[in-house]
Amino acid sequence: MPSTETAAARARSYDDIAVTREDCVSIIECNPSHIRFLPRKMLDNGLAVLALRLGARPEEIPAI
């Protein structure tokens, strides 16, 4: 069973680190479904379209 500290670390989002738009694009290109973990302030229609084109499911795209 994982420790509480390890479980808490896995529950974090990208809000815990400095993220630029270029970082967001790279994250989406590597794993489109990770758009749901990106800071809401960084999301826009362009990133949502990119994630969808690369295979993210519509329900994984947060409301903008």
C-alpha positions in Angstrom: 0.0 0.0 0.0 1.4 3.4 -0.9 2.3 5.9 1.8 0.1 8.9 2.3 2.9 11.2 1.1 3.2 9.3 -2.2 -0.6 9.2 -2.7 -0.8 12.9 -2.1 2.0 13.6 -4.6 0.1 11.6 -7.3 -3.1 13.6 -6.6 -1.4 16.9 -7.5 -1.9 18.7 -10.7 0.3 20.9 -12.8 -0.9 23.8 -10.6 2.0 23.0 -8.3 4.6 23.9 -10.8 5.3 26.9 -13.1 3.8 26.2 -16.4 4.0 28.2 -19.7 1.9 27.8 -22.8 4.8 25.9 -24.4 4.9 23.6 -21.4 1.1 23.0 -21.8 1.6 22.2 -25.5 4.4 19.7 -24.7 2.3 18.1 -22.0 -0.6 17.7 -24.3 1.6 16.4 -27.2 3.0 13.7 -24.8 -0.3 12.7 -23.3 -3.4 14.5 -24.5 -5.6 13.3 -21.6 -3.4 15.3 -19.2 -5.2 18.4 -20.3 -7.4 17.8 -17.4 -4.5 18.4 -15.0 -3.3 21.7 -16.5 -4.1 25.0 -14.7 -7.4 26.4 -15.8 -5.9 29.8 -16.4 -3.6 28.3 -19.1 -6.4 26.6 -21.1 -7.9 28.0 -24.2 -9.7 26.7 -27.3 -6.4 26.1 -29.1 -5.2 23.7 -26.5 -8.5 21.9 -26.3 -8.6 21.4 -30.1 -5.0 20.1 -30.0 -5.8 17.6 -27.2 -8.9 16.4 -29.1 -6.9 16.0 -32.4 -4.3 14.0 -30.5 -6.8 11.6 -28.9 -8.2 13.1 -25.7 -11.8 12.2 -25.1 -14.3 15.1 -25.0 -15.1 14.4 -21.3 -11.4 14.9 -20.4 -11.5 18.5 -21.7 -12.3 20.9 -18.8 -14.9 23.6 -19.4 -13.1 26.8 -20.5 
